[in-house]
Amino acid sequence: MVITLCRSTRQHLAYFSFFLLALLAHGSSVAALYQLEAMGRLGADFEDNIRLTETDEISDSTQSVNLQLTLQRLSPIWRHQFDLGLASRNYSEENGFDYDNQTLQLSSNWQQPKFALQFGLNHNRDSSLVSELDVSGLIQNQVRREGSTAFVNGRYSIGELNLLSLQINGQQIEYADPAQSGLVDYDYYYMNTELQHLFRSAHRVILSLLFSQYQTELNQQQVEDLGITVGIEGALDERWAYTFSLGLRETSTEAEILVPDFFLFTFRPIKFTSKEQGTLYNLEISREFLSHQVALRLQRSTRPSGGGEFLESDTLSLIQQGKLSQRLSWTNQIQWIVNREISSDSATSDRDFYSLQPGLRWRHTERSTLSIAYRYRYQEFNNQNSQADGHAIIFSYQHRWLPYRQSL
């Protein structure tokens, strides 16, 4: 697996080098603006249950450093962007949970009056202790995760009232030690086509066709998910905005299982297939008040996981933020997730997950902020009669440097 990851890293670095060269060299005869932005963050927190487990709870404090660099090349038609993110988190006592993250992303935007196109590549190296928490809860050990994503987004205006858009994503996830962690490498492909029709000045009706494919080496599993939704979005006035959609999906699963062959004293693979129908929905409401804003989202969707399972997730999120003074503001984030495994009967990720995080933010200067937050998390696995919760206090200091701009 180490050799595989190294080859994958070299391959993606080659892609990024070629893409970056194209970013800097494209349209050299046309005047363009180059802009470099940097953001740094220092953090410290204390958590009483790092792995969010019922037994063997581990309490520890951590220190983290994050650096984000963004290089843009702006011209009348094109916008190229290169993002580099570096992060390091160190635990005071549990050194085995320390990790360093790296994120590379290259993207290009082409803008015309009726047509727009965006495409790019993303390579991320992070920790499963963070990445798998909200999705599946399978975070018993610290495991290095490496993910690569290629994406293409386009939209085309058909007259003044109709808009056609297309989104295509391809993702490959690899874990450094799947045998020890129980996590499974997977590939995930997603496509979404939308037709929007403007029937009033601030309201659109949307017809969406969705297709995704989830593949793992575990039992040679392949899951295909096809869905269709109809929705509406718009603004009731300057303060109220809404989105609502409802639809159906059909999920097909194909996998191999080994059954004993007593005559030959061996095992032979047998393919099995299954289909399941379900519903999809999405409701988003946002409201701006004089001193604060509220955004509510209720959604049912499908998603991949590193546990070798394709999940149906019901998600409820509430985000509130407002000002107490010119420099002091407050935030509150509430999240509720219910996962149900739909690709096999031996589900391990069926669970309820809750998260509550209120906080305060102090604007020290125009470009610097100091934050403190409290976080509570709770999860319950339905088929294991297992519950766990955790508390954390989070401090952070963030600074954005003035962007550097140069016309060439």
Secondary structure, DSSP 8 states (H G I E B T S, - for coil): -HHHHHHHHHHHHHHHHHHHHHHHHTTTTS--EEEEEEEEEEEEEEES-TT--SSS---EEEEEEEEEEEEEEE-SSEEEEEEEEEEEEEESS-GGG-EEEEEEEEEEEEE-SSEEEEEEEEEEEEEHHHHTTTTT---SS--EEEEEEEEEEEEEEETTTEEEEEEEEEEEEEES-HHHH----EEEEEEEEEEEEEEETTEEEEEEEEEEEEEESGGG-EEEEEEEEEEEEEESSSSEEEEEEEEEEEEEEEEEEEEEETTTTEEEEEEEEEEEEEEEEEEEEEEE-SSEEEEEEEEEEEEE-TTS-EEEEEEEEEEEEEESSSSEEEEEEEEEEEEEE-S-SS-S--EEEEEEEEEEEEE-SSSEEEEEEEEEEEEEETTTTEEEEEEEEEEEEEEE---EEEE-
